[in-house]
């Protein structure tokens, strides 16, 4: 499910990127940032599917949560350009933006759950409420 949320996020960003390719001198276009987000989401999603490790879920959490935070922040706050990052204030919640935000939020929660679950798989008797029996030397 984490990978699916990341793939939805990537698909929306790939779909929207061509419409945001206008650049100001000395800045990175919002479309380029969308393409980078899509690439990161695809890589994280594939890694989660292939390995399901703590590191894979940690990357998935970082990608999904950073994208979710960015879309919410730039919808609520008119942040000016920061270095090469353009001003991206957009208070309108159209369908594609809402879909990506829901996928990013769900992906964040699912990645966090996967991270916790993957951590428990790595420890002996992680599901038990009793401490593991120690063998005497």
N, C-alpha and C positions, 0 to 999 in steps of 0.2 A: 504494500500500500504506500509506503514511503516513496518508493521508486515511481509509482504511478503519479503521485502528487508532484514530484520533481519533473516528470516528463510532461505533465500538463502545463506546469510553469514554463518549461522550455518551449513548448509549442506556442504558447501565447506570446512569449517574447520574440520568437522567430517570426511570427505572424505580424507583430506590431513594428518590428525593427525598421523595415523600409520606410515607413511613414515618419520616422524620427531621425533621418540621416542628415538634416541640415546642421551645419557646424558654423560656429563663430570662429574667427581666427584665434588660435592659441588654445582651443578647447577640444575636448573629445565629444563627439556627437552622442546624443541620448540613444540613438539607434545602435551605435557601437557598444555602449554599455549594455543594451538589451541583448546583443549577440554574445557578449562575454558572460552575462547571466545565464543565457540559454546553454552555452557550452559548459559552464560550471554545473548546471543542474543535470545535464545529460551525463557528464562524467560521474557525478555523485550518485545518480540513479543506477548507472551500470555497475558501479563499485558495490553499492548496496545489494543489488541482485546477485552479483558474482561472489561476493565474500560474506556480506552480512556481519562484518567485524565491527568492533568498537570504533576503530578509525574510520570505517566507511560511514557509520551512522553519525559520527562526530562531524565529518565533512558535510553530510546531508543536512545536519542541523545548522551548521554555519551558513551554508548556501541558502536554505529555505528561510531561516530566521533573518538573515541580513536583507534578503529581498523583501520579506514581509515588513520589516521595520522601515525600509526605504520607501515602499509604496505608501504606507500609512503616514510616515513623516512628511513626505512630499505632497500628500493630499491635504494635510492639515496646516503645514507651516510653509510660508514662502521664503525658502532658504536661497540666498543669492549664490552666484557661482563661487565655487571654492577651487582655486587653482584651475586645472584643466577640466574639472567637473562642472558641467553647465547648470544653470538654474533650472530645476525641473518641476516647479510648482504646478500642480494640476489637480484642482479640487473636484473635478467631475468624475463620478464613478460610473463609467460606461461598462457594458457587459464584459469585454475582454479583460479590463483592469480588475473588475470584481472577481472574475473567474481566477485570475492569477493570484490575487490576494487570498482568496479562499484556499487555493491549492498550496500556497506558501505557508499559510497559517496551519492548515492541516498537516502539511509536510513537516513543519517544525515540531508539532506535537507527536507525530508518528516517529520522527527521527529520535526525539528524546526518549520515547518509550523503547525504541529499538536499541538505543545506547544503553539504557538501564538493563534491558533484557540480555543484550550481548555481554554485558559486564558480569551478570549473574551466571551465564553459561560457562564463563572462564574460570569460576571458582568452584572448588569441590563442595558438594552439599549446599549449594547456594539456595536451593529451593527448600531446604529443611530448616525447621525452626530450632533444631537441636545442633549443638556444635559437633563437628566431625570427631570421630573416635581417633585418638592418637595411638599409634603403635609404639610399644616400648622397644628401645634399641637392644 
